[in-house]
Amino acid sequence: MQHTVIAKVENKPGVLNRVASLFRRRNFNIESLNVGRTENPDISRMTIVMENPDVDARKVEANLYKLVNILDVQDVTNQPTVTRDLALIKVAAKPEKRAEVANLANIFRAKIVDVAPDSVIVEITGTEEKIEGLVELLRPIGITEMVRTGQVAMLRGDAPGVRHTPGANGHSPNGNKPHANNSNHTNGKRQ
Amino acid sequence: MKLSGAKIVNECLVREGVEVVFGYPGGAIMPVHDAMMDYPIHHVLTRHEQGAVFAADGYARASGKVGVAIATSGPGATNLVTGIATAMMDSVPIVCITGQVAAHLLGGDAFQETDVTGITLPITKFNYLVTSADELTQAISEAFFIARSGRPGPVLIDICKNAQIEEAEFDYPDKISLPGYKPPKHAPLKDLQNAAELIAEAKRPVILAGHGVQMSGAMDELKLFAEKTQTPVAMTLLGLGSLPASHPYGLGMMGMHGEAYCNQAIQNADLLLAFGMRFDDRVTGHLRTYAPRAKKIHVEIDPTEIDKNVKVDVPLVGDLKTILNDIIPIVEPSDHEEWLDQIKEWKEETEARDILSWPDEEILHSAHVIRDFWEKTAGDAIITTGVGQHQMWAAQYYKLEQPYRLITSGGAGTMGFGLPSALGAWFAHPDREIWTIEGDGSFQMTLNELATVVQEGANIKILLINNSFLGMVRQWQEFFFDKRYAATQITGPDFVKVCEAYNIPARRVTKREDVMDAITFAKETPGPVLIEYQVEKEDAVFPMVPSGAALDEMMRRPITRTKVGE
């Protein structure tokens, strides 16, 4: 089963490396990982999709929190979300096949964004299944290249995601964050 | 106030209460060492960077403060790696400062450039690459905070040379703001109540006390809890000292070389209370057969440890001391007389098999040496060890009445740890008796630090258990590899002569009757002393849970006397 996790992270150099290194070290397999900017320039957002049924989401969440740069983690698997994947698909379509490709693209509400003498590029946005559907139909015509962004996900309305480790990173059980801890610099000596 | 980056580093160290650092100079860190001469920080020049980081680790474990190691870029920094991994596995707060090539050279394979933040990423709690002096103060202040708070651990700061030379405004923050880092403290009341219910229902409870007890300073709370609920306390290697060994509820060490009765108690328990421990494979044995009838309560500050190895019924995530203080008032006093009597019965059987109850013979057994040493030092010395048989004998026979007395590499099992960590412990407590118990294998890994010990005038006593073997591996070969001693027969120098070269008084002991005298000699001689005990070569650590076996399927010491190894 697929797990989708959204992580808000500090927009600092090396954070992606830390997340990737964590997943490698703890043996979590990633299906896709998407990183991008958010409404706040200091915060980036990751959508992580995992295919591994053995790894429970709680474990992933707790490990992500252990990274100092991770601000918030939500499991949105089975939650009301909008999820989208974007694909660019280059199809080996000579002039006589263009109409067929255009037709298929139309049905899927995809767009042809580039036309060359021997090929076209189709752009499609949607859920994973929708994209898979178009890919299957284009395959017989001849896909020479494909690139996908991986899924991005957003919860609908103000639905909350699931936080499996209340207490991690100062979250109270209802998901609200208390104010930042204040540290003092006493370095107490043991007796 | 504008200061050079190198001065800022030292200002930060002083503000963090650092009085001593362990390090080794080199091209990319020279400005920091140069500036240090003008600050009240004592720099201990070790003979290898690994010695520096081990010493910082030993200092941290003995003092409870953050230990600091300094090295240059490239090989200087990579020589720290083993020590950083050691501190990571045992959750020890250290800060490592490494030099790096100038920022404009990064990525260009300049002389002594190594991607140190990349190398240390998975073995540090956090690390920083500082490319300009402006970033230094924040990085260092955060590093100390991260190292010592929550589940402590090593933090590395890699400082480009230009950042040490250029000037920046220095203003030390009195508060740290890390929005993504907030270690939990209290556990929710509902979870505490659930735990209290399990505790009330239990008939055969056992507490598993780990390193977390001493890390959070929860020794009094542990004792209070154990006494109120009449619950015996088993300890991990790093948990030893959490409860005085002589306490009636103390079960000693659990696990692969733990006390047999202690492992039996765990396997027969109906409730395990894991306090600041992580169910390492060395303490659980085969997981599927581990404590099969026990419910589990896990008190742990690191949420990733919950359900990692052992599924638990009630997790309590937070600071152990805080949680124990929260839960003690809500647990009912219980009476486990019957259970304690049962454990006592197992204990008597264990003692009958113990080597200490054997008559003294021609052969010098390590266990006897350590037992006599314990008596002679009243069990009150700070002990550091290397890794191997001698480490396990030290854990078994040096009975600790006090916390923070045993400094040993647990999770990583890092050989060569003993001497340098003793040096660190001495700087933490120069007034105390510091001994390192070493094996001949471990000792030869870092005996170069003898020079550092002499240069610093450190009052460290070395108890060397010499069996001319890499004993622990040899023991496995004896039991599991048909006694094929591949690569384990190790020769050594004449250790007494080596000490002579370093101007360290030394003695060699081969007979039981001389064991005590030699220790008296060491105690009465000021400064470092080495006593080499040439012990039975093919002795084994018992009991032993073979890897993959259940915790109570222990190989026991034969009850009748036969020559060990035959």
HADDOCK unambig.tbl for C-alpha pairs under 7 A between the chains (distance, minus, plus):
assign (segid A and resid 59 and name CA) (segid B and resid 304 and name CA) 6.32 0.50 0.50
assign (segid A and resid 62 and name CA) (segid B and resid 303 and name CA) 5.76 0.50 0.50
assign (segid A and resid 62 and name CA) (segid B and resid 304 and name CA) 5.11 0.50 0.50
assign (segid A and resid 63 and name CA) (segid B and resid 304 and name CA) 5.61 0.50 0.50
assign (segid A and resid 68 and name CA) (segid B and resid 180 and name CA) 5.36 0.50 0.50
assign (segid A and resid 68 and name CA) (segid B and resid 181 and name CA) 5.23 0.50 0.50
assign (segid A and resid 69 and name CA) (segid B and resid 180 and name CA) 5.29 0.50 0.50
assign (segid A and resid 70 and name CA) (segid B and resid 180 and name CA) 5.12 0.50 0.50
assign (segid A and resid 71 and name CA) (segid B and resid 179 and name CA) 6.39 0.50 0.50
assign (segid A and resid 71 and name CA) (segid B and resid 180 and name CA) 4.31 0.50 0.50
assign (segid A and resid 167 and name CA) (segid B and resid 184 and name CA) 5.82 0.50 0.50
assign (segid A and resid 168 and name CA) (segid B and resid 184 and name CA) 6.28 0.50 0.50
assign (segid A and resid 168 and name CA) (segid B and resid 303 and name CA) 6.80 0.50 0.50
assign (segid A and resid 169 and name CA) (segid B and resid 180 and name CA) 6.45 0.50 0.50
assign (segid A and resid 169 and name CA) (segid B and resid 181 and name CA) 5.71 0.50 0.50
assign (segid A and resid 169 and name CA) (segid B and resid 182 and name CA) 4.50 0.50 0.50
assign (segid A and resid 169 and name CA) (segid B and resid 183 and name CA) 5.98 0.50 0.50
assign (segid A and resid 169 and name CA) (segid B and resid 184 and name CA) 6.75 0.50 0.50
assign (segid A and resid 170 and name CA) (segid B and resid 182 and name CA) 5.17 0.50 0.50
assign (segid A and resid 170 and name CA) (segid B and resid 183 and name CA) 6.60 0.50 0.50
assign (segid A and resid 170 and name CA) (segid B and resid 184 and name CA) 5.87 0.50 0.50
assign (segid A and resid 180 and name CA) (segid B and resid 177 and name CA) 6.53 0.50 0.50
assign (segid A and resid 180 and name CA) (segid B and resid 179 and name CA) 6.28 0.50 0.50
assign (segid A and resid 181 and name CA) (segid B and resid 182 and name CA) 6.57 0.50 0.50
assign (segid A and resid 182 and name CA) (segid B and resid 175 and name CA) 5.75 0.50 0.50
assign (segid A and resid 182 and name CA) (segid B and resid 176 and name CA) 6.31 0.50 0.50
assign (segid A and resid 183 and name CA) (segid B and resid 175 and name CA) 5.48 0.50 0.50
assign (segid A and resid 183 and name CA) (segid B and resid 176 and name CA) 5.82 0.50 0.50
assign (segid A and resid 184 and name CA) (segid B and resid 174 and name CA) 6.61 0.50 0.50
assign (segid A and resid 184 and name CA) (segid B and resid 175 and name CA) 6.35 0.50 0.50
assign (segid A and resid 185 and name CA) (segid B and resid 16 and name CA) 6.55 0.50 0.50
assign (segid A and resid 187 and name CA) (segid B and resid 16 and name CA) 6.88 0.50 0.50
assign (segid A and resid 187 and name CA) (segid B and resid 17 and name CA) 6.43 0.50 0.50
assign (segid A and resid 187 and name CA) (segid B and resid 65 and name CA) 5.99 0.50 0.50
assign (segid A and resid 188 and name CA) (segid B and resid 65 and name CA) 6.66 0.50 0.50
assign (segid A and resid 189 and name CA) (segid B and resid 63 and name CA) 5.94 0.50 0.50
assign (segid A and resid 189 and name CA) (segid B and resid 64 and name CA) 5.98 0.50 0.50
assign (segid A and resid 189 and name CA) (segid B and resid 65 and name CA) 6.18 0.50 0.50
assign (segid A and resid 190 and name CA) (segid B and resid 63 and name CA) 5.40 0.50 0.50
assign (segid A and resid 190 and name CA) (segid B and resid 64 and name CA) 5.61 0.50 0.50
